[in-house]
Amino acid sequence: MDVERLVRQVRHNCDLSDARHAGLYSICGLALRLRDLYKWELRLQPWEENEAAAVLEWIGRREELWESLAEAEFQPLTIGDNAFDPFDSLAINARLAPQGLFYGAGYAHSLKPTFFLARIEERRTLRGRTVWRLGEELARDLLTLPAFVQDDQVVLRTEAARMFVWDEIAYIPNSGRAALAFALEACCNLTDTQADGIRRHLARILQVQQATYIQHELSELEDQVFARATWRRMLNDFPHTLVELLIRTLKDMLADSGPHGPLRRFAADRDAAALGFYMAFSGGLVPLLFDELKAGFNAFAQQGAWEAMDRAVLEVYDKATAYAREVMALYAQGLQRQDPAWAQKAIEETLYARGVPRRSA
């Protein structure tokens, strides 16, 4: 197998996806993603920063590359004498796994195609599912995804997870700082959030977070409330909309608060550090729709009352279940009407009725 040729082909598809979909992001969002890609390409540590002029020069070259791909198409991947569709991850990995390589391909937020190629560190079975732990990444795109489900298997990208966790801490909003401070003290006995201390303890923080990522993905595979086929069809029908954000949030919360989800595990194991990190990094629609979590966490943080957290998690699961069923029912009505626009508007109105500001769209 010609690994160098394979890497070039995957990188071409990564670059083409980025070129076509860079406009999905805000200026700030794109800058952060380019920053991560730059650090990966130069093999920098997450906390290392080069001179702004060097970074801007690199971004300029990247934009020129994207412009050169205006008429390009995704390339098939050549392995031995066979050419594979770049989205046929199952067949490709059947050929690559014996060589110690794993290939990722799929669609992320707003149906952006995403690809990567990495070396395999470990393959194991948890709760009847295959879990891949990956190491060095040979090709990747703009997306720093720490973990995901592919072909009904859980994939943990340790390089991306390291960058992702560092970014979450470095750019944490004010609303998450108290929970982060709580988590750092519980996890590492750190009493401040200075970069030097976090850097020294990053391996331990990653250990906590990687366990959470795996638990989340396993629980998402096991979720029986929000039918995966329906969820995927809705993602396809409503990309880059408030509905997409909502259904991703509901799917995540059903997984996290479900019978075997990470929130249940935190409480069962009395894992204060993992709970603190979870609360620190919860954003988007979660605080707006599931304020029970914050109330339960505050009671726990102030009084050590795990019982309050237990109740909050059960309430969140019941709430997410009811809401997911309401959303699926509205979507089904839209299909009967053959009117996706009606379904989108009806689902968005449920958010506004729950107090989500219209500017969240």
WONOR-V255522 format. One line per field, one symbol per residue. phi: phi as a letter, one per 40 degrees, with the letter a starting at -180 (. if undefined). psi: psi as a letter, one per 30 degrees, with the letter a starting at -180 (. if undefined). burial: 1 if it has 16 or more other C-alpha atoms within 10 Angstrom, else 0. Layout:
phi->???
psi->???
burial->???
This chain:
phi->.ccccccccccdccccccccbdccccdcccccccccccccccfccdccbcddcccccccccccccdcccdbcbcccccbgcbbbdcccccccccccdccgbbbbaibbdfgccbbabacccababbfgbcbbbbbdbcaabcccccaabafgbcbbccccccccccccccbccdcbcccccccccccbgcbabcdcccccbcccccdcccccdccccccccccbccdcccdcccdccbcfbccdccccccccccccccdbcccccdcccfcccccccdccccagcdcccbcdccccccccccbgcccccdcccccccccccccccccccccccccccfadccccccccccccccgcccccc
psi->kjeeeeeeeeeeeeeeeeefgffflleeeeeeeeeeeeeeeghllefkklkeeeeeeeeeeeeeeeefgegllkklkkjbgkkkkffieeeefeeeefgglkkkkakakghkkkllklkkekklkkhgkkkkklbkkfklafkikellkkhglkkjjeeeeeeeeeeeeegkleffeeeeeeeeeeeghkglhkeeeeeegeeeeeeeeeeeeeeeeeeeefkgejkeeeeeeeeefhkhleeeeefeeeeeeeeeglegleeeeeeefhieeeeeeeeegkabfefefifeeeeeeeeeeefgifeeeeeeeeeeeeeeeeeeeeeeeeeeeeeefhieeeeeeeeefeeefggkkfff.
burial->0000011011111111111001000000000011111111000001000000001000100100010000000111111000000111100110110000111111001101111111110000000001111110111111111111100011111111111111101000000110111111111101000000010011001101110111111111011001000010011001110111111111111111111111111110001111111111100011001101110111111000010111011111101110110011011011000001011101110010000100000
